[in-house]
Amino acid sequence: MLSRSNTTLVSHFDCPGGGQVWVENGIMYVGHQRPTSGTTIVDVRDPANPKHLATIDVPEGWHSHKVRVSNGIMIVNHEKFGKAGPDEFGGGLGIYDVSTPSNPKLITKWMTKGGGVHRFDFDGRYAYISPTAEGYVGNIVMILDLADPAKPQEVGRWWIPGQWTGGGEQYPWDNWVPPRCHHPLRFGDRLYVSYWHHGFFILDISDMSRPKAISGVNTSPVYPHPTHTCLRMPQKLRGRDILIVADEDVAKLWPAAPSFVWVYDITNEQMPVSISTFQVPGLDIDGAPQPPMTGCHQPSERFHGTVIPIAWFAQGMRLVDFADPFAPREVGYYMPDAAPGAERPSSNDVTVDDRGLIYLVDRVNGVDIIETSAFS
């Protein structure tokens, strides 16, 4: 049932469920969860009256549920969805000219072997992606240069030693979950990389052709949730460099209470230290197992100040202030109604535009546009 604190619904845009939502220059881009829906482009310059501009479809058996836009270039992922689908479509990235958003034009498709690309970061020049690649077990880290978007060029790659079985590396995880890069996020000359049930890594990319591991932490041997996102705070908090690490409430290694957010002090990059956690108040009372998609999913990779909107699956969108990294606190929330046919909300992704408006996409259906005073 719809409930809220320090938030107001501006409008709702009806569309298929989404994996990611992004807003650039008053245009919203939604990457959809299930084929054949690929990407929807919407004019939100008047946020109370969103206007559909264009739709890009994908074939059955592939999905295109992630999207990023910068400098008039849109990148979407192509990833295997289930076991069916035409192999000739292939995994990789679709690269589009969206200088006229109502008329997206495919520039090229960058192809990779295997299941394709999951989530990624894009700064207008470089894409920091998580592809499968020939000879490797699971997804790895890769940097692509899109200076000429018609001819993407690989700059560098990184993987956990043991993934490159095609190169003769001994595979050490026969009794553990295979490694899988979820996605890298860049800050300065560092990549902060989530690696699913293998934790997270901090990479030095001062030489992009040779990323180097600085450190890594894996909580999965103790906590069963996979590491989803590693979000570096741009400013020091209490004099410390802070990394927000979100675990996703799916693919649990054993029945468990809902996932949550970790706060790491990374002032000493070689030794990240967890200094606090945040869980939605009242959600985990006694540590008892709860169904998947009850807990945390994805923090907004854009935010204002120290308040980060976080998509919390069945708990909607939570506004969390990390000004005191030792004691993060909730300063608002937005709990949407369940999508038609669903038993509860499934808030999958959230972003913020330069006006401070929040965009929350449901995994099953629709995007809510929300305003808040929490950023002021």
Long-range contacts (C-beta under 8 A, 24 or more apart in sequence): 1-335, 1-337, 2-335, 2-336, 2-337, 3-333, 3-335, 4-332, 4-333, 4-334, 4-335, 5-332, 5-333, 5-334, 6-319, 6-331, 6-332, 6-333, 6-372, 6-373, 6-374, 7-317, 7-319, 7-332, 7-333, 7-334, 7-358, 7-370, 7-371, 7-372, 7-374, 8-370, 8-371, 8-372, 9-334, 9-368, 9-369, 9-370, 10-47, 10-48, 10-357, 10-369, 10-370, 10-371, 11-47, 11-48, 11-49, 11-50, 11-368, 11-369, 12-366, 12-367, 12-368, 12-369, 13-42, 13-44, 13-50, 13-366, 13-367, 13-368, 13-369, 14-365, 14-366, 15-40, 15-42, 15-365, 15-366, 15-367, 16-40, 16-365, 17-339, 17-346, 17-348, 17-361, 17-362, 17-363, 17-364, 17-365, 17-366, 18-65, 18-348, 18-349, 18-361, 18-362, 18-363, 18-367, 19-63, 19-65, 19-66, 19-348, 19-349, 19-361, 19-363, 20-65, 20-66, 20-67, 20-119, 20-348, 20-349, 20-361, 21-349, 21-350, 21-351, 21-359, 21-360, 21-361, 21-367, 22-67, 22-68, 22-69, 22-351, 23-351, 23-352, 23-353, 23-357, 23-359, 24-69, 24-70, 26-353, 27-53, 27-69, 27-98, 27-101, 28-359, 28-367, 29-67, 29-69, 29-74, 29-98, 30-67, 30-361, 30-367, 31-64, 31-65, 31-66, 31-67, 31-76, 31-77, 32-63, 32-64, 32-65, 33-63, 33-65, 33-348, 33-363, 33-364, 34-63, 34-81, 35-59, 35-60, 35-61, 35-62, 35-63, 35-64, 35-81, 35-85, 36-60, 38-63, 38-64, 38-76, 39-64, 39-67, 39-74, 39-76, 39-104, 41-98, 41-101, 41-102, 41-104, 42-367, 43-101, 44-353, 44-357, 44-359, 44-369, 47-355, 47-357, 47-369, 50-367, 50-369, 53-101, 53-102, 54-101, 54-102, 54-103, 54-104, 56-94, 56-96, 56-104, 58-89, 59-85, 59-86, 59-89, 60-84, 60-85, 61-85, 61-86, 61-89, 62-86, 62-89, 62-91, 62-116, 64-94, 66-117, 66-118, 66-119, 66-120, 68-120, 68-121, 68-122, 68-127, 69-98, 69-122, 70-122, 70-123, 70-124, 71-124, 72-97, 72-98, 72-99, 73-97, 73-98, 73-107, 73-122, 73-124, 73-146, 73-149, 74-98, 74-104, 75-120, 75-122, 75-127, 75-146, 77-116, 77-117, 77-118, 77-119, 77-120, 78-109, 78-116, 78-117, 79-115, 79-116, 79-117, 79-118, 80-114, 80-115, 80-116, 90-116, 91-115, 91-116, 91-117, 91-131, 91-132, 92-116, 92-117, 92-131, 93-117, 93-120, 93-127, 93-129, 93-144, 93-152, 95-146, 95-149, 95-150, 95-152, 97-149, 107-149, 107-150, 108-149, 108-150, 108-151, 108-152, 110-144, 110-152, 115-139, 118-181, 118-182, 118-183, 119-182, 119-183, 120-183, 120-184, 121-183, 121-184, 121-185, 121-186, 121-301, 122-146, 123-186, 126-155, 126-186, 126-208, 127-152, 128-183, 128-184, 128-185, 128-186, 128-191, 129-183, 129-184, 130-180, 130-181, 130-182, 130-183, 130-184, 133-157, 134-166, 135-164, 135-165, 135-166, 135-167, 136-163, 136-164, 136-165, 136-166, 137-162, 137-163, 137-165, 137-171, 137-178, 137-179, 138-163, 138-178, 138-179, 138-180, 138-181, 139-179, 139-180, 139-181, 139-182, 140-181, 141-181, 141-184, 141-191, 141-193, 141-203, 141-211, 143-205, 143-208, 143-211, 155-208, 155-209, 156-205, 156-207, 156-208, 156-209, 156-210, 156-211, 157-211, 158-193, 158-203, 158-211, 158-212, 158-213, 160-195, 160-198, 160-201, 177-220, 177-253, 182-226, 182-227, 182-228, 182-229, 183-229, 185-229, 185-230, 185-231, 185-232, 185-301, 187-232, 187-234, 190-214, 190-232, 192-230, 192-231, 192-232, 192-243, 193-230, 194-227, 194-228, 194-229, 194-230, 194-245, 195-227, 196-226, 196-227, 196-228, 196-251, 197-226, 197-227, 197-251, 197-253, 198-227, 199-227, 200-227, 200-230, 200-243, 200-245, 202-243, 202-266, 202-269, 202-272, 214-269, 214-270, 215-269, 215-270, 215-271, 215-272, 217-264, 217-272, 217-274, 219-247, 219-262, 220-253, 223-247, 223-256, 223-259, 224-252, 224-253, 224-254, 224-256, 225-249, 225-251, 225-252, 225-256, 225-259, 225-295, 226-250, 226-251, 228-296, 228-297, 228-298, 229-298, 229-299, 229-301, 231-299, 231-301, 231-308, 232-266, 233-306, 233-322, 233-325, 235-306, 237-306, 237-322, 237-323, 237-324, 237-325, 238-324, 238-325, 238-326, 240-265, 240-267, 240-325, 241-265, 241-266, 241-267, 241-269, 242-266, 242-322, 242-325, 243-272, 244-299, 244-308, 244-322, 246-296, 246-297, 246-298, 246-299, 246-310, 247-295, 247-296, 248-296, 248-297, 248-298, 249-292, 249-293, 249-294, 249-295, 249-296, 249-297, 249-313, 250-292, 250-293, 251-292, 252-292, 255-289, 256-289, 257-284, 257-287, 257-288, 257-289, 257-290, 257-295, 258-283, 258-284, 258-290, 258-294, 258-295, 258-296, 259-295, 259-296, 260-284, 260-295, 260-296, 261-296, 261-299, 261-310, 261-320, 261-328, 263-322, 263-325, 263-326, 263-328, 265-325, 275-325, 275-326, 276-325, 276-326, 276-327, 276-328, 278-320, 278-328, 278-329, 278-330, 280-312, 280-315, 280-318, 280-330, 280-333, 281-330, 283-315, 293-346, 293-363, 297-347, 297-348, 297-349, 298-348, 298-349, 298-350, 299-350, 300-350, 300-351, 300-352, 300-358, 301-351, 302-351, 302-352, 302-353, 303-352, 304-352, 304-356, 304-375, 305-375, 307-331, 307-374, 307-375, 309-350, 309-352, 309-358, 309-360, 310-350, 311-347, 311-348, 311-349, 311-350, 311-360, 311-361, 312-347, 313-345, 313-346, 313-347, 313-348, 313-363, 314-344, 314-345, 314-346, 314-347, 315-345, 315-347, 316-345, 316-347, 316-360, 317-347, 317-350, 317-358, 317-360, 317-370, 319-372, 319-374, 321-374, 331-374, 332-372, 332-374, 334-358, 334-360, 334-368, 334-370, 336-360, 336-362, 336-368, 338-364, 339-364, 339-365, 339-366, 340-364, 340-365
